[in-house]
Each structure stands twice: as structure tokens, then as C-alpha cells.
């Protein structure tokens, strides 16, 4: 299958697929015209990579899971190395969240000291409870 077909089949962009290939997570053959050709089984691997990314792991983290990316990555027994990578990533995420909460709290304190309520200073989408539009 060509890159566009793989992208459609997995809900992933062609650019992301080229990046996965560049980092060694997937591979392709080249047609005579230079187009990338992927085995149909690559779709399973890409979906598993996306699943790992969706839970907060990075592409570097995903390398640990290479032996099981061609099957049901969640069905097999967890490896010690995989569990350690996930625990380490969780620690990083928790540290980032804690840092952001600390910044938010300092800003809220500064606003209170200035006599402004945090609710009044919030952008309209937060004050009204409506959803903000995602930035493209």
C-alpha cells in the first residue's frame, strides 16, 4: 500500500509516517517510481505506535515496544522495561503538571493581590464555560 493509503487506513498523516520511518519504527520498500510501498501489516504497527503516543509516551519510548508492535500491544504481558519506560514518562508528566499548577497558583495569587478575581480575568471561553476553538 502507498503512503496515502496507509495514512487513510490509520488516521495518521503521511508526514508522521515518514517520520516513523526515519526513526526506524516502520519500514517500506520503494517502487520503481520511488514511491514508498508498505506492507498491509504496517497499519497494525502504526495504530500501536499511535496508541502509545496517545497515552503520553514518546517515539523514543515506543522503541522499547518494538517486539510487540506488530500484534495487540495491550494484550501481551507487560515487560519490565516497558513498565519502567511508562513509569518514567508518568513521572515526567507529573513533574510538568506540578510546575504548571505552581505557575497558575502564583498568577492567581498575583491577580488576587491586584484586586482582580481570576474568574474575571479569564478569557471569555473560560468565564462562560464554552469551548475554545483549537488552534490549527
C-alpha positions in Angstrom: 0.0 0.0 0.0 1.2 3.5 -0.7 1.8 6.1 1.9 -1.5 7.9 1.4 -3.5 4.7 1.7 -1.6 3.8 4.9 -2.3 7.3 6.2 -6.0 6.9 5.5 -6.2 3.5 7.0 -4.6 4.6 10.2 -5.8 8.2 10.6 -2.2 9.3 10.5 -0.6 11.9 8.3 1.9 11.0 5.6 4.4 13.3 7.2 4.1 11.4 10.5 4.5 8.1 8.6 7.7 9.4 7.0 8.9 10.4 10.5 8.1 7.0 11.9 10.1 5.5 9.1 13.0 7.9 9.6 13.2 6.9 13.3 13.1 3.2 12.4 9.7 2.4 13.8 8.3 1.3 10.4 9.9 0.4 7.1 8.9 0.5 3.5 10.1 -0.7 0.1 10.5 1.6 -2.9 8.6 1.2 -6.1 10.3 1.8 -9.4 8.9 5.3 -9.4 10.4 6.0 -5.9 7.0 5.8 -4.1 7.1 4.2 -0.7 5.2 0.9 -0.5 4.1 -0.5 2.8 3.1 -4.0 3.8 -0.6 -4.1 4.9 0.6 -5.3 8.4 2.3 -1.9 8.8 -1.1 -0.5 9.6 -1.3 -2.5 12.8 2.2 -1.3 13.8 1.2 2.4 13.1 -2.0 2.0 15.1 0.0 0.6 18.0 2.5 3.5 17.8 -0.4 5.9 17.8 -1.8 4.2 20.9 1.5 4.5 22.7 1.7 8.2 21.8 -1.9 8.8 22.9 -1.1 7.6 26.4 1.8 10.0 26.6 4.8 8.1 25.5 7.3 9.5 23.0 8.6 7.9 19.8 11.8 7.2 21.6 9.8 5.5 24.4 8.0 3.4 21.7 11.2 1.8 20.6 11.1 -0.4 23.8 7.8 -1.8 22.5 9.2 -2.7 19.0 9.0 -6.5 19.6 5.2 -6.3 20.2 4.1 -3.5 17.9 3.0 -5.9 15.2 0.4 -7.5 17.4 -2.0 -6.4 20.1 0.4 -4.3 22.1 -2.0 -4.2 25.1 -2.8 -7.9 25.2 0.6 -9.4 26.0 2.3 -9.5 29.4 4.0 -6.2 30.2 7.8 -6.3 30.1 9.8 -4.8 33.0 11.5 -2.4 30.6 8.2 -1.3 29.1 6.7 -0.7 32.6 9.8 1.2 33.6 9.6 3.4 30.5 5.9 4.1 31.2 6.6 4.9 34.9 9.4 7.2 34.0 7.2 9.0 31.4 4.5 9.3 34.1 7.0 10.9 36.5 8.0 13.4 33.8 4.3 14.3 33.1 3.5 14.6 36.8 6.5 17.0 37.3 5.3 19.1 34.3 1.8 19.3 35.7 3.1 20.2 39.1 5.2 23.0 37.6 2.2 24.3 35.6 0.0 24.2 38.7 2.6 26.2 40.7 2.7 28.8 37.9 -1.1 29.0 37.8 -1.2 29.4 41.6 1.4 32.2 41.5 -0.5 34.0 38.8 -3.8 33.6 40.6 -2.2 35.0 43.8 -0.8 38.0 41.9 -4.2 38.7 40.4 -5.9 38.5 43.9 -3.3 40.8 45.3 -4.0 43.2 42.4 -7.7 43.1 43.3 -8.8 41.1 40.3 -10.6 37.8 40.6 -9.1 35.0 38.5 -12.6 34.3 37.1 -13.0 37.9 35.9 -9.5 37.8 34.3 -10.2 34.5 32.5 -10.7 34.6 28.7 -14.3 34.6 27.7 -14.4 30.9 26.8 -13.4 30.1 30.4 -15.7 32.5 32.1 -18.7 31.4 30.1 -17.9 27.7 30.1 -17.9 27.5 26.3 -15.3 25.6 24.4 -12.3 27.3 22.9 -11.6 26.7 19.3 -8.5 24.6 18.7 -5.6 26.5 17.1 -4.6 24.9 13.8 
